[in-house]
Amino acid sequence: MKGILKSVWLHAVLIVLAILFFDRLPNALRWPVRIYCLLALAWIVFRVVRVAIAVWRKDPKRLAFAFAGLAVFYLCFELLCVAFNKVATSGELNYRARDSLGISDEHRGVLERFIKGESSFYVFDPVIGWTIKTDGDFRKTYLANGQGLRADREYSKEVPEGKRRVICTGDSYTFGVEVRNSEAWPAILERESEEYETLNLGIPGTCLTQSYLRYEKLRNDFDHEIVVIGFMSNNIQRTVNVYRPFLQPSSGFPFVKPFAQLDDDGQLEVVDCPFQSLDDYRELLNQPAKVLGELALMDYHFRVRSADDFPFLPSARTWRYLCEQLPLESNFGQLINRGYDRNLRRIDAYRPDSYRLKAVSQLFDKFAKLVNEDGRRAVLLVYPHGGDIADYNRKHDPEYQSLVTRLRESGHECLDVLDCLKEKYGKKIPVKRVFLRMHYSPETNADVAAFVQRELARQGSGK
């Protein structure tokens, strides 16, 4: 009996280790580990059932005592999780805090600096929520000019003679997070081409709604011919989100923003940013439950959250916290050879009948229409993130394919960065080469610039 228990515990520990470190395994070991975990799990179930039947036949009271012991153990485990949740998650905007609509100490500090104007790179903007600080300087890596654009120089309203100006909108993938100014793809496109001058309007942490509103605000400040509308695939979530921590509790952007929603007839509405001054943030800090409660009623993700998103059991809350800090569910998805991205909540987001897909598709239509009405050319550029590349390497179609298909069928000029990566690397795209941490490497930014330049020429030069 003791030997069997030791074997059960050993296999259980090995399965847990496989889940924790599966993403670090070389490809050659992944299928053997999958097979081992499946066989080990089947063996554990078989042994436990067999032992339980044997004990029941020999001494039913002993089995009842064993179940009682397990119940006591489980109660102690839940109490341990209660203590863990209070100690280990006290500084995070975690599920416990979200239930009570509170603000973490970390986010409170960010907001206090934001209110005082002490942020080195971001400032409040009543239209788009936040924007880049004029002449901003973040660790000598991200530099902004006096117009609040990521650039090392100022831009005139008029296009320089002999140039065609391209405005590049989007989030951190357009902005070029993790790389220097000169390594972001808009800057590379301008440097490597004698034809184009590019303006980088990307802002980290933003969504398609904010990109639309920023372009609407600045489109008459700079003459231009082409607008590249960047869209990272997970932005389908952000676009209908009003307060980023409702979507991602660990986000470094605890700010309020404009968002898209559908009315009762399924038609798009672009809702202005609920916070129109820094006084609204002061009220948020003073009365978080009240203000976040009002925001929660506007937020798509908060309204439709399922019961398991805010579990009752302390152990379930601990599991959710650990999943935010460690790649547990992502690794489990890889272990069973299925793409899974719980932390980013992309599950079902791209279904044909999805609320989010309908909202994003209509917003693309609205954005492109605004560009075309001014006699300019709109080019939609979709950025796959790490999960999409992993899906491709497992021979799965990217989740966002339904969006790309819909946009192209609607007549939009839509480019998918995954196409250029497939062309370069073939059937296996090296994730660690494409990304630094969460964003594209300098090499990938150069690939995107070359891809955009080639496609702009291929699709024609008309306005």
Secondary structure, 3 states (H helix, E strand, C coil): CHHHHHHHHHHHHHHHHHHHHHHHCCHHHHHHHHHHHHHHHHHHHHHHHHHHHHHHHHCHHHHHHHHHHHHHHHHHHHHHHHHHHHHHCCCCCCHHHHHCCCCCHHHHHHHHHHHHCCCCCEEEECCCEEEECCCCEECCCEEECCCCCECCCCCCCCCCCCCEEEEEECCHHHHCCCCCHHHCHHHHHHHHCCCEEEEECCCCCCCHHHHHHHHHHHCCCCCCCEEEEEEECCHHHHCCCCEHHHHCCCCCCCCECCEEEECCCCCEEEECCCCCCHHHHHHHHHCHHHHHHHHHHHCHHHHHCCHHHCCCCHHHHHHHHHHHHCCHHHHHHHHCCCCCCCCCCCCCCCCCCCHHHHHHHHHHHHHHHHHHHCCCEEEEEEECCHHHHHHHHCCCCCCCHHHHHHHHHCCCEEEEHHHHHHHHHCCCCCHHHHECCCCECHHHHHHHHHHHHHHHHHCCCCC
